[in-house]
Amino acid sequence: MGNPVETYKRLMFQDDKFWEFKDLLGKMHTERMTTLWGAYSYKHKKPIWEGEFETDKTILITGEAGIGDELFGAKFAHNFVERGMKVVFATNYWSSYNVIARIGSIDKVIHITEVSEFEDYDYWVPVGEVPVALNLNPASLKIFPNQAKVPIHRYLEPTEEYLTKWRRIIPHSDKFKIGVRWTGNTTFEKDTIIPAQYFEELGSLPNVELYSLHKDDGIDDIPSNVIPLHEHKRSWFETWDDTFAAISQLDLTISSSTCIPIVCAGLNKPIWTVVPNDPYYLWLQDFWFDDKMKIYTQAVQGDWNQPFEDVKNDLLKIL
């Protein structure tokens, strides 16, 4: 008859996307251990965490993959702190070192190159496996069908210095300000690239201002009704602090599935994420990101018409 608890959960949550997410991470865990990929490719001096919370013990969250993956995993640091543990975070990226260090539930940040010699911790866990290691699921988060998502505290913070700067770049107005991003990494995220014309159509709606959140790829493909945030092909997003502060001035962000949606959710700012039919594992569930995020998924691979029709209709409801 199978596991009655699993059967109950599947009946309660008829959308099996969460279980697809968890199964996928389970497969990733096995593959990474076998091939020594990601966090498993680094030598750790302490054992991997087995799921038991121990007061006054320190857990090292080892970063891997993209910046978005690390910022997503960092949001769960408070789950360890609330159970009496301390958190050290090892990041792959110097560019995000300072913003991760400002997360209140993280006690210390080191660079990934320091992991093999680092000893000031008791257990470690790969950043990509933190939600499953914590056994987080819709039931444990008390999320039920037809019920609002559980609010998650803001864990990313812009600095006042950069807020002052970006209040001048994106000044207050009576228009509804929307940040847009249609291109991520053109090498690794080809399926997520959205033709700019879909955002150009949104820019024709009444009483809206669209601001480009592109830094590198996509900076040369900005429609005339989207306000560029660069000059002489040099982006004004010089640091993550710039990005945090810019998004803080917006009423909404609409983006392809880059790290921008994770940043928006971490800042507790509204974000609509438009994803391909077969999305990256982070976009299989939106409850991770509280009620600030809506995910629009292609019904047919490669067809952006349907999700953007939904985006347009939802946008008209709030304008």
C-alpha positions in Angstrom: 0.0 0.0 0.0 3.0 2.3 0.3 3.9 4.8 2.9 0.6 6.2 4.2 2.2 9.6 5.2 3.5 10.1 1.7 0.1 9.1 0.2 -1.6 11.6 2.5 0.7 14.4 1.5 0.3 13.6 -2.2 -3.5 13.7 -1.8 -3.3 17.0 0.2 -0.9 18.6 -2.3 -2.2 17.5 -5.6 0.4 19.5 -7.5 3.4 17.1 -7.3 5.9 19.9 -8.1 7.2 19.8 -4.6 7.9 16.1 -4.7 9.5 16.5 -8.1 11.7 19.2 -6.6 12.6 16.9 -3.6 13.2 13.9 -5.9 15.4 16.0 -8.1 17.5 17.2 -5.2 17.8 13.6 -4.0 19.2 12.5 -7.4 21.5 15.5 -7.5 22.8 14.6 -4.0 23.7 11.0 -5.2 25.2 12.2 -8.4 27.3 14.9 -6.7 28.6 12.5 -4.1 29.6 10.1 -6.8 31.2 12.6 -9.2 32.5 14.9 -6.4 30.7 17.9 -8.0 29.9 21.2 -6.4 30.3 21.4 -2.6 31.4 17.7 -2.6 34.5 18.6 -4.6 36.0 20.4 -1.6 37.6 18.6 1.3 35.8 19.3 4.6 37.5 18.7 7.9 34.2 18.0 9.6 31.3 15.5 8.8 28.2 16.4 6.8 25.1 17.3 8.8 22.7 14.5 9.3 19.6 16.5 10.3 20.0 16.7 14.1 19.9 20.2 15.6 22.5 20.6 18.3 22.6 23.8 20.4 25.8 25.8 20.3 27.1 23.8 17.3 28.1 25.5 14.1 27.1 24.4 10.6 29.0 25.4 7.5 26.8 26.0 4.5 29.1 25.4 1.5 28.2 27.4 -1.6 28.0 26.1 -5.1 26.6 26.8 -8.6 25.4 30.3 -9.3 25.0 33.4 -7.1 21.3 32.9 -7.2 21.7 29.4 -5.8 23.8 30.7 -2.9 21.4 33.6 -2.1 18.5 31.1 -2.2 20.2 28.8 0.2 21.4 31.6 2.5 17.7 32.4 3.2 17.5 29.2 5.3 20.3 30.1 7.7 17.7 31.4 10.2 16.2 27.9 10.4 19.4 26.7 12.0 19.8 29.8 14.3 16.2 29.4 15.6 17.2 25.9 16.7 20.3 27.1 18.6 23.0 26.6 16.0 25.4 29.1 14.4 25.9 29.4 10.7 29.1 30.0 8.7 28.6 30.5 4.9 31.3 29.6 2.3 30.7 31.6 -0.9 32.1 31.1 -4.4 31.9 34.7 -5.2 33.8 37.7 -3.8 31.2 39.9 -5.5 28.4 38.7 -3.1 30.6 38.3 0.0 29.6 41.6 1.7 25.8 41.2 1.0 25.8 37.7 2.4 27.8 38.8 5.4 25.0 41.3 6.2 22.4 38.6 6.6 21.6 38.7 10.3 21.4 34.9 10.8 24.9 34.2 9.3 27.7 34.5 11.9 30.6 34.5 9.5 31.4 34.3 5.7 34.4 32.7 4.2 35.5 32.2 0.6 35.2 28.7 -0.9 38.9 28.5 -1.4 39.3 28.6 2.4 37.1 25.5 3.1 39.8 22.9 2.9 41.7 24.5 5.8 38.8 25.9 7.8 38.0 24.1 11.1 35.8 26.5 13.1 32.6 24.5 12.6 31.0 21.1 13.5 29.0 20.0 10.5 28.6 21.1 6.9 25.8 21.0 4.3 25.8 21.9 0.5 23.8 25.1 -0.1 21.8 23.3 -2.8 20.5 20.7 -0.4 19.6 22.9 2.6 15.8 22.8 2.1 15.7 19.0 1.9 18.3 18.6 4.7 16.0 20.8 6.9 13.0 18.6 5.7 11.1 21.7 4.6 7.9 21.0 2.7 4.4 22.5 2.4 3.3 20.5 5.4 6.1 21.6 7.7 5.7 25.2 6.6 1.9 24.9 7.3 1.0 25.7 3.7 -2.3 24.2 2.6 -4.3 24.3 -0.6 -6.1 27.6 -1.1 -4.2 29.2 1.7 -1.8 32.1 1.5 1.9 31.3 1.7 3.7 31.7 5.0 5.5 35.1 5.0 9.3 34.8 5.1 11.3 37.6 6.7 13.4 39.9 4.5 16.9 38.7 4.8 18.7 40.8 2.1 19.3 44.5 3.0 20.3 47.5 0.9 22.6 50.0 2.5 21.5 53.6 3.1 24.4 54.9 1.0 23.2 53.0 -2.1 19.5 53.8 -1.4 20.3 57.5 -1.5 22.1 57.0 -4.8 19.3 55.1 -6.4 16.5 57.4 -5.2 18.1 60.0 -7.5 18.4 57.6 -10.4 14.9 56.2 -10.1 13.0 59.2 -8.6 9.6 59.0 -7.0 6.7 59.5 -9.5 3.0 58.8 -9.9 3.7 56.0 -12.4 3.9 52.3 -11.6 7.6 51.5 -11.8 8.5 48.0 -13.1 12.0 46.6 -13.3 12.4 44.1 -16.2 15.0 41.5 -17.1 14.7 39.2 -20.1 18.2 37.8 -20.4 20.4 35.9 -18.0 23.6 34.1 -18.8 23.5 33.5 -22.5 25.8 30.5 -22.1 24.0 28.6 -19.4 20.5 29.9 -19.5 19.6 29.9 -23.2 16.1 28.5 -22.5 15.3 31.3 -20.2 16.0 34.1 -22.7 12.8 36.0 -23.5 12.5 38.2 -26.6 12.5 41.8 -25.6 9.4 42.5 -27.6 7.2 41.0 -24.8 8.5 43.6 -22.4 8.1 46.3 -25.0 4.4 45.5 -25.2 4.1 45.8 -21.4 5.7 49.2 -21.7 2.9 50.4 -23.8 0.4 49.9 -21.0 -0.9 53.1 -19.4 0.8 54.7 -16.4 3.8 52.4 -16.3 7.6 53.1 -16.4 9.8 50.2 -17.3 13.5 50.1 -16.1 16.1 47.7 -17.5 17.9 45.6 -14.9 20.4 44.3 -17.4 24.1 44.5 -16.6 25.9 42.5 -19.3 23.9 40.3 -21.7 20.8 42.1 -23.0 22.2 45.6 -22.5 22.2 46.2 -26.3 18.7 45.0 -26.8 16.6 47.5 -24.8 13.4 48.7 -26.4 12.8 52.5 -26.7 10.1 52.5 -24.1 12.3 50.8 -21.4 14.5 53.1 -19.4 18.2 52.0 -19.6 20.3 52.1 -16.5 23.6 52.4 -18.2 25.7 54.8 -20.2 28.2 54.2 -23.0 27.3 50.5 -22.6 28.6 50.5 -19.0 26.0 49.4 -16.5 25.3 51.4 -13.4 24.9 48.1 -11.5 28.5 48.0 -10.4 27.9 46.0 -7.2 25.1 43.9 -5.7 24.4 46.8 -3.5 23.4 48.8 -6.6 21.0 46.0 -7.6 19.5 45.8 -4.1 19.0 49.5 -3.9 17.6 49.9 -7.5 15.0 47.1 -6.9 14.0 48.7 -3.6 12.8 51.8 -5.7 10.5 49.7 -7.9 6.8 48.7 -7.4 7.3 45.4 -9.2 9.9 43.4 -11.1 9.2 41.1 -14.0 12.1 38.8 -14.9 13.2 35.7 -16.6 14.5 33.0 -14.3 17.8 34.6 -13.4 19.1 35.4 -9.9 17.1 38.7 -10.0 13.8 37.0 -8.7 15.7 35.5 -5.7 17.1 38.9 -4.9 13.6 40.5 -5.1 12.1 37.9 -2.8 15.0 38.3 -0.4 14.3 42.1 -0.3 10.6 41.3 0.2 9.8 43.1 -3.0 7.1 41.9 -5.5 8.5 39.7 -8.3 6.8 38.0 -11.3 9.1 35.3 -12.7 8.5 34.0 -16.2 10.0 30.5 -16.8 10.3 27.9 -19.5 8.2 24.8 -19.6 11.1 22.8 -18.1 12.4 25.2 -15.6 15.4 25.1 -13.3 14.7 23.3 -10.1 14.2 26.5 -8.0 11.2 27.4 -10.0 9.3 24.2 -9.5 7.7 25.8 -6.3 6.9 29.4 -5.4 6.1 28.8 -1.7 9.9 29.1 -1.0 9.6 32.8 -1.8 6.5 33.8 0.2 3.6 35.7 -1.3 5.8 38.3 -3.0 6.5 35.9 -6.0 4.3 34.7 -8.8 5.7 32.2 -11.3 4.4 32.1 -14.9 5.3 28.9 -16.7 5.2 28.2 -20.4 2.5 25.7 -21.3 4.4 24.8 -24.4 8.2 24.9 -24.6 9.4 27.9 -26.4 6.1 29.7 -26.5 6.1 32.9 -24.5 2.8 34.2 -25.7 0.6 32.4 -23.1 2.6 33.4 -20.0 2.9 37.0 -21.1 -0.8 37.1 -21.8 -1.3 36.1 -18.2 1.3 38.7 -17.0 -0.5 41.4 -19.0 -3.9 40.5 -17.7 -2.6 40.4 -14.1 -0.8 43.7 -14.5 -3.9 45.4 -15.9 -5.8 44.4 -12.7 -3.4 46.4 -10.5 -2.8 49.4 -12.7 
